[in-house]
Amino acid sequence: MGSAISKRYQTKPASVLLLGLDSSGKSTLLYKLKDDLAVETSPTIGFNVEMLELAHKTTLTIWDVGGQDSMRPNWKHYLEDCDALVFVVDSADSSRLDQAKAVLRKIMKDDNMKGVPLLVLANKKELPQSLSIREISNKLELSSYEDTDWEIQACSAYTGLGLQQALLSLAKRIKER
């Protein structure tokens, strides 16, 4: 009887939404985490979903949704029951940070995002022209999200730099929620 009870009360994996502008590296990041492979991807039409097992028996269901303009209206359907948001920006493409800021602001205004932790991943840090974390944070105006538990981390989907630490930090934020 004890095993039946423990199975019934097991927690479901946390649902993590992976969003960002097209070409920010979301899918590359997901598969680097999943299989430790730097894969070349094509634009995501629809979504990719993967389960990731982290240390301390933490499991995350990661929903990687296409970032093209035509896909963004569909994002609202993924926000319901979201336990955390990972917003990926290309830290080497300063010309699109204003657009990323506007997109992130729209997402965070959705009622489903109240109390949901936000992790901003400044991807492509291996590139010499990448901006600093401070510059990206300022351009995205992250400090204006006063009622949101947010964090920004540098990473590289290509090399894996910072990915494990970022997800472990996110898992901790989810558990504290």
C-alpha positions as CSV (number, residue, x, y, z in Angstrom):
1,M,0.0,0.0,0.0
2,G,2.9,2.4,0.7
3,S,4.2,2.3,-2.8
4,A,0.7,2.9,-4.3
5,I,0.4,6.0,-2.1
6,S,3.8,7.3,-2.9
7,K,3.1,6.9,-6.6
8,R,-0.2,8.7,-6.3
9,Y,1.4,11.7,-4.6
10,Q,4.5,12.0,-6.8
11,T,4.8,15.5,-8.3
12,K,4.5,16.0,-12.0
13,P,7.5,17.4,-13.9
14,A,7.6,21.2,-13.9
15,S,6.5,22.7,-17.2
16,V,9.1,25.1,-18.5
17,L,8.4,27.3,-21.5
18,L,11.5,28.1,-23.7
19,L,10.7,31.3,-25.7
20,G,12.7,34.0,-27.6
21,L,13.0,35.5,-31.0
22,D,13.8,33.4,-34.0
23,S,17.5,32.5,-34.3
24,S,18.2,33.1,-30.6
25,G,19.3,29.5,-30.2
26,K,16.4,27.9,-28.3
27,S,16.4,24.5,-30.1
28,T,20.2,24.3,-30.1
29,L,20.2,25.0,-26.4
30,L,17.5,22.4,-25.7
31,Y,19.4,19.6,-27.6
32,K,22.7,20.6,-26.0
33,L,21.0,20.1,-22.6
34,K,19.2,16.9,-23.7
35,D,22.0,15.0,-25.5
36,D,25.1,17.2,-24.9
37,L,25.3,17.7,-28.7
38,A,25.8,20.9,-30.5
39,V,23.3,20.3,-33.3
40,E,22.6,22.5,-36.3
41,T,18.9,23.2,-36.3
42,S,16.4,24.7,-38.8
43,P,13.7,27.2,-37.7
44,T,11.2,25.5,-35.4
45,I,7.7,25.3,-37.0
46,G,5.4,24.5,-34.1
47,F,7.3,23.2,-31.1
48,N,9.8,20.7,-29.7
49,V,9.2,19.1,-26.3
50,E,11.8,17.2,-24.2
51,M,12.0,15.9,-20.6
52,L,15.2,16.7,-18.8
53,E,16.2,15.0,-15.6
54,L,18.4,17.2,-13.4
55,A,20.2,16.4,-10.1
56,H,18.1,15.8,-7.0
57,K,15.4,13.9,-8.9
58,T,14.1,17.0,-10.6
59,T,12.4,16.6,-13.9
60,L,11.5,19.4,-16.3
61,T,9.3,19.3,-19.3
62,I,10.8,21.9,-21.7
63,W,8.5,23.3,-24.4
64,D,10.6,25.0,-27.1
65,V,8.2,27.0,-29.2
66,G,9.1,28.6,-32.6
67,G,10.1,32.2,-32.4
68,Q,9.2,33.5,-35.8
69,D,6.7,36.5,-36.0
70,S,4.0,34.1,-37.4
71,M,4.4,31.8,-34.4
72,R,4.3,34.4,-31.6
73,P,0.5,34.7,-31.5
74,N,0.3,31.0,-30.5
75,W,2.6,31.5,-27.5
76,K,-0.4,32.5,-25.3
77,H,-1.7,29.0,-25.6
78,Y,1.5,27.7,-23.9
79,L,1.5,30.1,-21.0
80,E,-1.3,28.4,-19.1
81,D,0.1,26.0,-16.4
82,C,3.6,27.2,-17.1
83,D,5.9,26.7,-14.0
84,A,8.8,28.8,-15.4
85,L,9.7,30.9,-18.4
86,V,13.2,30.7,-20.0
87,F,13.5,33.6,-22.4
88,V,16.5,33.3,-24.7
89,V,18.2,36.2,-26.3
90,D,21.1,36.3,-28.8
91,S,23.7,38.3,-26.9
92,A,25.7,38.9,-30.1
93,D,22.8,40.6,-31.9
94,S,22.3,44.0,-30.3
95,S,20.1,45.2,-33.2
96,R,17.2,42.9,-32.0
97,L,17.3,43.6,-28.3
98,D,14.6,46.3,-28.5
99,Q,12.3,43.7,-30.3
100,A,13.2,41.1,-27.7
101,K,12.3,43.6,-24.9
102,A,8.9,44.3,-26.4
103,V,8.2,40.6,-26.9
104,L,9.2,39.7,-23.3
105,R,7.1,42.6,-21.9
106,K,4.0,41.3,-23.8
107,I,4.6,37.8,-22.4
108,M,5.1,38.9,-18.9
109,K,1.9,41.0,-19.0
110,D,-0.2,37.9,-19.5
111,D,-2.2,36.9,-16.4
112,N,-0.9,33.4,-16.6
113,M,2.6,34.7,-15.9
114,K,1.9,36.1,-12.4
115,G,4.3,34.5,-10.0
116,V,6.1,32.5,-12.6
117,P,9.9,32.6,-12.3
118,L,11.8,34.1,-15.3
119,L,15.2,33.0,-16.4
120,V,16.8,35.1,-19.2
121,L,19.5,33.2,-21.0
122,A,22.0,35.5,-22.8
123,N,23.0,33.0,-25.4
124,K,26.0,32.9,-27.8
125,K,28.5,34.3,-25.3
126,E,31.3,32.5,-27.1
127,L,31.1,35.1,-29.9
128,P,33.4,38.1,-29.5
129,Q,30.7,40.7,-30.2
130,S,28.4,39.4,-27.4
131,L,27.1,42.0,-25.0
132,S,27.7,41.8,-21.3
133,I,25.0,40.6,-18.9
134,R,24.6,44.1,-17.5
135,E,24.1,45.6,-21.0
136,I,21.5,43.0,-21.9
137,S,19.7,43.3,-18.5
138,N,19.6,47.1,-19.0
139,K,18.4,46.9,-22.6
140,L,15.6,44.4,-21.6
141,E,14.8,46.6,-18.6
142,L,14.7,43.5,-16.4
143,S,14.8,45.7,-13.2
144,S,11.3,46.9,-14.1
145,Y,9.9,43.4,-13.4
146,E,9.7,44.1,-9.6
147,D,7.0,41.5,-8.9
148,T,8.8,38.8,-10.8
149,D,11.4,36.4,-9.6
150,W,13.9,36.9,-12.4
151,E,17.5,36.0,-13.1
152,I,19.8,36.5,-16.1
153,Q,22.6,34.1,-17.0
154,A,25.2,34.0,-19.7
155,C,25.4,30.8,-21.7
156,S,26.4,29.2,-25.0
157,A,24.2,26.6,-26.6
158,Y,27.2,25.7,-28.8
159,T,29.7,25.0,-26.0
160,G,27.3,24.3,-23.1
161,L,28.8,27.2,-21.0
162,G,26.4,28.1,-18.1
163,L,23.5,25.8,-19.2
164,Q,23.6,23.3,-16.3
165,Q,24.0,26.0,-13.7
166,A,21.2,28.0,-15.2
167,L,18.8,25.1,-15.1
168,L,19.7,24.1,-11.6
169,S,19.1,27.6,-10.5
170,L,15.7,27.6,-12.3
171,A,14.7,24.3,-10.7
172,K,15.5,25.8,-7.3
173,R,13.3,28.8,-8.1
174,I,10.4,26.5,-9.2
175,K,10.6,24.5,-6.0
176,E,10.6,27.7,-3.9
177,R,7.5,28.9,-5.7
